[in-house]
Amino acid sequence: MVKVKEFPDGAREEFLNRDMPMFEETPLLPGPPLAERRVALISTAGLHRLVSVSTASFLE
């Protein structure tokens, strides 16, 4: 995971100065407040890697 302080200067400034949308406080699903819920974040980002054309022969 990349931290905002590790962004390149231009990207960090653009990210921090971006206008963010405002959302109403209507929850998507009924239930307890978010602070009282268990949340799981699932990502496959770490499972993929770039394969160069010269090393892609094993994919055939």
KEKOLGU-316257 format. One record per residue (C-alpha): residue in one letter; residue number from 1; x, y, z. Coordinates in steps of 0.02 Angstrom, whole numbers, padded with zeros to 5 digits, always signed. Layout:
<sites>
 residu num      x      y      z
      A NUM      X      Y      Z
...
</sites>
This chain:
<sites>
 residu num      x      y      z
      M   1 +00000 +00000 +00000
      V   2 +00068 +00170 -00049
      K   3 +00052 +00308 +00079
      V   4 +00004 +00483 +00022
      K   5 +00170 +00552 +00086
      E   6 +00258 +00433 -00036
      F   7 +00165 +00501 -00190
      P   8 +00269 +00602 -00314
      D   9 +00253 +00788 -00273
      G  10 +00132 +00834 -00414
      A  11 +00020 +00683 -00386
      R  12 +00017 +00712 -00197
      E  13 -00035 +00895 -00217
      E  14 -00170 +00852 -00345
      F  15 -00237 +00713 -00232
      L  16 -00240 +00820 -00075
      N  17 -00321 +00970 -00163
      R  18 -00454 +00868 -00254
      D  19 -00637 +00917 -00228
      M  20 -00723 +00768 -00149
      P  21 -00909 +00733 -00167
      M  22 -01025 +00754 -00018
      F  23 -01140 +00609 +00022
      E  24 -01299 +00608 +00121
      E  25 -01298 +00512 +00282
      T  26 -01421 +00382 +00219
      P  27 -01340 +00211 +00244
      L  28 -01333 +00091 +00099
      L  29 -01386 -00054 +00211
      P  30 -01479 -00060 +00376
      G  31 -01382 -00104 +00533
      P  32 -01271 -00031 +00667
      P  33 -01160 +00121 +00638
      L  34 -01000 +00089 +00540
      A  35 -00894 +00106 +00698
      E  36 -00985 -00046 +00767
      R  37 -00972 -00155 +00611
      R  38 -00840 -00277 +00551
      V  39 -00776 -00230 +00379
      A  40 -00671 -00334 +00258
      L  41 -00578 -00260 +00109
      I  42 -00536 -00384 -00027
      S  43 -00412 -00346 -00166
      T  44 -00322 -00446 -00298
      A  45 -00198 -00306 -00331
      G  46 -00054 -00402 -00250
      L  47 -00088 -00560 -00350
      H  48 -00044 -00490 -00522
      R  49 +00125 -00449 -00593
      L  50 +00188 -00384 -00758
      V  51 +00261 -00516 -00872
      S  52 +00378 -00458 -01009
      V  53 +00359 -00527 -01186
      S  54 +00529 -00613 -01173
      T  55 +00476 -00715 -01019
      A  56 +00296 -00749 -01071
      S  57 +00335 -00915 -01160
      F  58 +00276 -01013 -01007
      L  59 +00100 -00943 -01036
      E  60 +00082 -01036 -01203
</sites>
